[in-house]
Amino acid sequence: MNLLITGSLGLVGSTATEYFLNKNHSITGIDNDMRAVFFGNDGSTTTQLKRFLKNSNYTHTDLDIRDYKNLENIFKGNSFDAIIHTAAQPSHDKAREIPLLDFEVNALGTLNLLELTKQYAQKAVFIFTSTNKVYGDNPNKIGLRENKKRYVFKDKLFVGFNELTPVDHTTHSLFGASKLSADICVQEYGKYFGLKTTCLRLGCITGQAHSGVKLHGFLSYLIKSLKEKKSYEIIGYNGKQVRDQIHAYDLAAAFEQIIKKPGVGEVFNLGGGSQNTISVLEAIELVSKKINIEPKLKYTKANRIGDHICYISDIRKFQKRYPKWKLTQSIEDIVNEQL
Ligand SMILES: NC(=O)c1ccc[n+]([C@@H]2O[C@H](COP(=O)([O-])OP(=O)(O)OC[C@H]3O[C@@H](n4cnc5c(N)ncnc54)[C@H](O)[C@@H]3O)[C@@H](O)[C@H]2O)c1
C-alpha cells in the first residue's frame, strides 16, 4: 500500500510509520516538528527522522498541514490507499495560549486533508485520531466513589464511556473544541461525500516514542521525571484521576484493521479500556517501586479546567467491528518499556 501519514514523527505517527514500514508498505510522511514550537526542544520529534530516512520506502516532507497549496502537490503526485492523520496540537492546556494556531492546525489542517482526499484520493481510507475531549467534561457527571488511590465508578457494571456520550452542554477546552470541529468534518466527509472516513476517539496513548512534556504525554512525562529524579507535580483530584492507556503499537494495529475493512463516517472510542487503567497515584507508586526511588512530589489543589476525573473508554463497539484486533500491551509492559 501507499500510505500518507501526517505527524509521522510524533508518538502515534512514528509508531504507525514503523509498523507499516515493517510490513513493506510505502509511506509518505508529513511532519514539520511543530511539536517543538508548541512545547520547546524537549517536545521535538526530529529524532525519529534519521531512522526512517534509512528506509527507501519512506519519503519525508517537512510541511505544515495548514499549507493547502503544497499539500495539494503531494496529493497530485501520489495515489494513496490510506491517509492516517495524526498531526495535531495535542494539548488542551496549551490551546488556551494559542487559540488561533490550535484551531488552524487541528480543524483547518484536517479540513485541508479531507478536501484533498475528496479531490484526489476518493477511494482512500481516511483515519483521524480524535480524542475523548470531544465529550468535554460530561464524563465527570457520572457517579464516582473516591477510593484510597483512585476514583471508581459507583455503578460497578459501568465499563466506560461509549460513542453516545453527549458532546454538548459541557466544557471541552479549546483543544477539545478544535478536535470536535475536525471530528465532525471527518464524519461529514464520510456521510455527505461517501469517503471512507473513521474517527477514533482516543484515551491516553503512550509508548517509547513519546517526547513527553508537562503539558502532553502524562505517563511518559511522569516516568521521565521520576527517572531523572526531578519533582513531579500532581494537579488536582488528589492524584486519583484515572485514565485508560493504550500503547501506540496497538493503535497502529487498529489502523491496519480499519484499512482492511473501512466504514464510512464511522466513530469509535478506542483506548486501553477497562483492562488497562491507572491513576496518577498508582502510576507514581508503580514507577517508583520499579526504579527504587523516593519520588519528589508537589501537589496543586486546583484541577486543570475540564480535566476528566475518571475516564475509561468503552471499546466494545470497535472490538465487535474488528474482532481480529487485540490489546497486546498491558500497563506493566508499557511502563517497563519506558524505564
Ligand atoms: N497522545 C495521546 O495521549 C492522545 C490522546 C488522544 C488523542 N490523541 C491524538 O492523537 C494524535 C497524535 O498524538 P501524538 O501523541 O502522537 O502527538 P505528537 O505531538 O507526539 O505528534 C504529533 C506530530 O504532528 C506534528 N505536527 C503538529 N502540527 C503540525 C502541522 N501543522 N503540520 C505538520 N505536522 C505537524 C508534530 O511535530 C508531531 O510530530 C493527535 O491528533 C492527538 O490529538 C493523542
The ligand as a Gaussian input file, in Angstrom:
#p B3LYP/6-31G(d) Opt

LIG

0 1
 N       -1.141000      11.061000      22.977000
 C       -2.334000      10.970000      23.489000
 O       -2.498000      10.600000      24.656000
 C       -3.547000      11.269000      22.642000
 C       -4.831000      11.038000      23.180000
 C       -5.951000      11.275000      22.393000
 C       -5.797000      11.727000      21.098000
 N       -4.554000      11.941000      20.604000
 C       -4.434000      12.418000      19.222000
 O       -3.566000      11.557000      18.514000
 C       -2.811000      12.327000      17.553000
 C       -1.345000      12.081000      17.727000
 O       -0.962000      12.391000      19.041000
 P        0.547000      12.208000      19.493000
 O        0.531000      11.908000      20.933000
 O        1.253000      11.320000      18.539000
 O        1.064000      13.703000      19.304000
 P        2.550000      14.192000      18.947000
 O        2.606000      15.609000      19.350000
 O        3.558000      13.242000      19.521000
 O        2.591000      14.050000      17.370000
 C        2.010000      14.985000      16.501000
 C        3.023000      15.290000      15.410000
 O        2.397000      16.195000      14.490000
 C        3.353000      17.173000      14.108000
 N        2.620000      18.383000      13.737000
 C        1.940000      19.214000      14.566000
 N        1.413000      20.221000      13.880000
 C        1.756000      20.046000      12.584000
 C        1.499000      20.751000      11.395000
 N        0.804000      21.899000      11.401000
 N        1.979000      20.265000      10.223000
 C        2.708000      19.120000      10.198000
 N        2.997000      18.395000      11.307000
 C        2.522000      18.866000      12.491000
 C        4.222000      17.375000      15.350000
 O        5.500000      17.900000      15.027000
 C        4.290000      15.966000      15.930000
 O        5.452000      15.276000      15.496000
 C       -3.242000      13.776000      17.752000
 O       -4.256000      14.061000      16.815000
 C       -3.811000      13.801000      19.143000
 O       -4.783000      14.803000      19.319000
 C       -3.425000      11.727000      21.334000

